Each structure stands twice: as C-alpha cells, then as structure tokens.
Amino acid sequence: MTERILLIEDDTRLAGRVMSRDVLMDIVKNERLEAFDRSIDVHISRIRAAIEDDPKKPRRVITVRGAGYVFAKAQE
C-alpha cells in the first residue's frame, strides 16, 4: 500500500489537492474505510519518516485537520 501512496504523491494532478482518508483508502485498496481504520494514517506516518527532512514538521505530505491530507507541489 505504501508504494501506491508514493505514486499518488508523484501524480502532479493531485498535488495541492486535499485528499480525504476515504478517498485515499479507495485509491489504495479499492475498499471503503472502516469507521476506526487508521491504516492510512499509519502509512502516511511511514511515508513522512521516509521522505521528510523532519517528519514532525512535514512539508511534502501535510495534514488538513478534519479534511485529510494534501500532497505538496514540487519542492524548491
């Protein structure tokens, strides 16, 4: 699943768009998100650990509280 989320991050059409946890789960697993399923959050944390300079202050995969995650546009 992590590989698919990394592909999402590289998709320039999605850069800058807020993606809800439900949408990410649908893209990644083709199934609905269960009410208490935190697997997307865990994978986002792992991706941040791999790609961010400081995972506690992310600049590439940003949380939008109450909405989901946004994959940042190209870094300078």
KEKE-3310 file (N, C-alpha, C; in steps of 0.2 Angstrom, whole numbers, plus 5000, padded with zeros to 4 digits):
npx = (5004:5010:5018:5009:5003:5015:5016:5004:5008:5018:5010:5006:4994:4987:4993:4993:4980:4967:4966:4954:4954:4945:4945:4959:4960:4951:4957:4969:4967:4955:4943:4931:4933:4934:4925:4934:4947:4963:4974:4978:4983:4994:5002:5004:5012:5023:5027:5031:5041:5050:5052:5052:5062:5061:5050:5041:5038:5031:5032:5030:5019:5005:4994:4977:4967:4952:4949:4958:4973:4986:4996:5010:5015:5028:5044:5056)
npy = (4994:5006:5009:5013:5024:5033:5034:5041:5053:5057:5060:5073:5079:5078:5085:5097:5096:5093:5077:5066:5054:5044:5044:5042:5028:5022:5024:5017:5004:5000:4999:5003:5014:5009:5014:5015:5013:5016:5014:5021:5033:5027:5023:5035:5041:5033:5036:5049:5048:5042:5052:5065:5079:5083:5074:5077:5090:5091:5094:5090:5080:5085:5087:5091:5096:5088:5086:5079:5074:5083:5083:5090:5103:5103:5104:5117)
npz = (5000:5004:4993:4983:4988:4988:4974:4972:4978:4968:4957:4948:4945:4957:4966:4978:4980:4992:4999:5006:5019:5016:5002:4999:5004:4996:4983:4986:4991:4985:4993:5005:5019:5036:5050:5061:5056:5055:5046:5035:5041:5048:5037:5031:5041:5040:5027:5028:5037:5029:5018:5022:5028:5042:5050:5060:5057:5044:5026:5014:5014:5020:5034:5034:5045:5049:5036:5028:5019:5011:4996:4994:4981:4970:4978:4981)
capx = (5000:5014:5021:5004:5003:5020:5014:4999:5012:5021:5005:5005:4987:4984:4997:4990:4973:4966:4963:4952:4956:4941:4947:4965:4958:4948:4963:4975:4964:4948:4938:4928:4937:4930:4925:4940:4953:4969:4979:4980:4987:5000:5006:5006:5017:5029:5030:5034:5048:5055:5054:5053:5068:5058:5043:5036:5036:5030:5032:5028:5013:5003:4988:4972:4963:4945:4948:4963:4980:4987:5002:5013:5018:5036:5048:5061)
capy = (5000:5012:5011:5016:5031:5036:5035:5047:5059:5059:5062:5080:5081:5078:5089:5103:5095:5089:5070:5063:5047:5039:5044:5038:5021:5019:5023:5012:4997:4999:4997:5008:5015:5007:5019:5016:5011:5021:5011:5027:5037:5024:5023:5042:5042:5030:5039:5055:5046:5041:5057:5072:5081:5082:5071:5081:5096:5089:5099:5086:5077:5089:5085:5096:5094:5087:5085:5073:5076:5087:5081:5097:5103:5102:5107:5121)
capz = (5000:5004:4986:4979:4991:4985:4967:4972:4979:4962:4952:4948:4945:4964:4970:4980:4982:4999:4998:5012:5021:5012:4995:4999:5005:4989:4978:4988:4992:4982:4998:5010:5025:5041:5055:5066:5052:5055:5042:5030:5045:5049:5031:5030:5045:5037:5021:5031:5040:5023:5013:5025:5032:5049:5049:5064:5053:5037:5021:5007:5015:5025:5037:5034:5050:5048:5029:5025:5018:5004:4994:4992:4975:4969:4982:4978)
cpx = (5004:5017:5015:5003:5009:5019:5009:5003:5015:5016:5003:4998:4984:4988:4993:4982:4972:4963:4961:4954:4952:4943:4954:4964:4955:4953:4968:4972:4958:4943:4936:4932:4932:4930:4931:4947:4958:4974:4982:4985:4993:5004:5008:5012:5024:5032:5033:5041:5053:5057:5054:5059:5067:5051:5038:5034:5036:5029:5029:5021:5010:4996:4983:4967:4956:4944:4952:4970:4981:4995:5005:5015:5025:5039:5054:5068)
cpy = (5006:5014:5015:5023:5035:5038:5041:5053:5062:5061:5069:5083:5081:5082:5096:5102:5091:5082:5068:5056:5042:5038:5040:5030:5018:5019:5018:5005:4995:4996:5003:5008:5013:5013:5021:5014:5017:5019:5017:5031:5034:5024:5030:5044:5039:5033:5046:5053:5045:5047:5064:5073:5080:5080:5074:5087:5095:5095:5096:5083:5081:5087:5092:5094:5094:5086:5079:5076:5079:5085:5088:5097:5103:5106:5111:5119)
cpz = (5000:4997:4982:4982:4988:4978:4967:4973:4973:4957:4953:4948:4952:4968:4972:4982:4988:4997:5005:5013:5017:5005:4994:5000:4999:4984:4979:4988:4988:4987:5002:5016:5031:5046:5059:5062:5052:5050:5037:5035:5046:5043:5029:5034:5043:5031:5023:5034:5035:5019:5016:5029:5040:5049:5054:5062:5046:5032:5014:5008:5021:5027:5036:5039:5048:5040:5026:5025:5011:5003:4991:4984:4975:4974:4979:4981)
residu = (MET:THR:GLU:ARG:ILE:LEU:LEU:ILE:GLU:ASP:ASP:THR:ARG:LEU:ALA:GLY:ARG:VAL:MET:SER:ARG:ASP:VAL:LEU:MET:ASP:ILE:VAL:LYS:ASN:GLU:ARG:LEU:GLU:ALA:PHE:ASP:ARG:SER:ILE:ASP:VAL:HIS:ILE:SER:ARG:ILE:ARG:ALA:ALA:ILE:GLU:ASP:ASP:PRO:LYS:LYS:PRO:ARG:ARG:VAL:ILE:THR:VAL:ARG:GLY:ALA:GLY:TYR:VAL:PHE:ALA:LYS:ALA:GLN:GLU)
# end
